[in-house]
C-alpha cells in the first residue's frame, strides 16, 4: 500500500510538521486504519509507511533537521518517532 502519494515539496523540519503533512496526504481510510492499531503493532508500518517517511521526508539526508528533531541519529528510529506521534494524534488528538 502506498501511503504518501502527493508531491511533497520541501521536507518538513520538525516532527509536528511531518505529522501535519501526513494528515493532509493520508486518506481517511489510511488514517482510520492507523488509529485502530494497537501501539505495539505500529512496528508493522516499518516497511510501508515508515519507509515512505524515511524517503519522502529525507531522513537519510546528511544534516536532516527533521531527523534531529526526532531525537535520534537513525532514520528508521526517526520514522518510528513520526509514526508514533501520528498515531497519538489520530487516536487521542494529541
C-alpha positions as CSV (number, residue, x, y, z in Angstrom):
1,X,0.0,0.0,0.0
2,X,1.3,3.4,-0.9
3,X,0.8,6.0,1.9
4,X,2.5,9.2,0.7
5,X,1.1,9.8,-2.8
6,X,1.4,13.6,-3.3
7,X,4.3,15.7,-4.4
8,X,5.6,16.9,-1.0
9,X,8.0,19.7,-1.9
10,X,10.4,20.8,0.8
11,X,10.7,18.2,3.5
12,X,9.3,19.1,7.0
13,X,11.8,20.2,9.6
14,X,10.0,19.1,12.7
15,X,8.0,16.1,13.9
16,X,5.0,18.3,14.2
17,X,5.3,19.5,10.6
18,X,5.8,15.9,9.4
19,X,2.6,14.8,11.2
20,X,0.7,17.7,9.8
21,X,1.9,16.8,6.3
22,X,0.9,13.2,6.8
23,X,-2.6,14.2,8.0
24,X,-3.0,16.1,4.7
25,X,-1.8,13.3,2.3
26,X,-3.2,10.2,4.0
27,X,-6.7,9.1,3.0
28,X,-9.4,8.9,5.6
29,X,-9.2,5.1,5.3
30,X,-5.5,5.1,6.0
31,X,-5.9,7.3,9.0
32,X,-8.7,5.1,10.4
33,X,-6.5,2.0,9.8
34,X,-3.6,3.6,11.7
35,X,-5.8,4.9,14.5
36,X,-7.3,1.4,15.0
37,X,-3.9,-0.2,15.6
38,X,-2.5,-1.1,18.9
39,X,0.6,0.8,19.9
40,X,2.6,-2.5,19.9
41,X,1.6,-3.1,16.3
42,X,2.9,0.2,14.9
43,X,6.1,-1.7,14.1
44,X,4.1,-3.3,11.3
45,X,4.2,0.0,9.5
46,X,8.1,0.0,9.4
47,X,8.4,-1.3,5.8
48,X,5.4,0.6,4.4
49,X,4.6,4.0,5.9
50,X,7.9,4.1,7.7
51,X,9.9,3.6,4.5
52,X,7.9,6.2,2.7
53,X,8.5,8.7,5.6
54,X,12.2,8.0,5.5
55,X,12.4,8.5,1.8
56,X,9.9,11.3,1.2
57,X,11.0,13.4,4.2
58,X,14.7,12.9,3.6
59,X,15.5,11.2,6.9
60,X,18.6,9.7,5.2
61,X,19.9,13.1,4.2
62,X,23.0,14.4,6.0
63,X,22.1,17.2,8.4
64,X,18.3,16.4,8.3
65,X,16.6,18.9,10.6
66,X,13.7,16.5,10.9
67,X,15.8,13.6,12.0
68,X,17.5,15.9,14.6
69,X,14.0,16.9,15.9
70,X,13.2,13.2,16.2
71,X,16.0,13.0,18.8
72,X,17.7,10.1,17.2
73,X,20.6,9.7,14.6
74,X,19.0,6.7,12.9
75,X,16.4,7.2,10.0
76,X,14.5,4.1,11.0
77,X,14.1,5.2,14.5
78,X,13.2,8.7,13.3
79,X,10.4,7.3,11.2
80,X,9.2,5.4,14.2
81,X,9.0,8.6,16.2
82,X,6.9,10.2,13.5
83,X,4.6,7.2,13.1
84,X,4.1,7.1,16.9
85,X,3.3,10.9,17.0
86,X,0.9,10.4,14.0
87,X,-0.8,7.5,15.8
88,X,-1.1,9.6,19.0
89,X,-2.7,12.4,17.0
90,X,-5.1,10.1,15.2
91,X,-6.1,8.1,18.3
92,X,-6.1,10.7,21.0
93,X,-5.9,14.1,19.3
94,X,-2.5,15.0,20.8
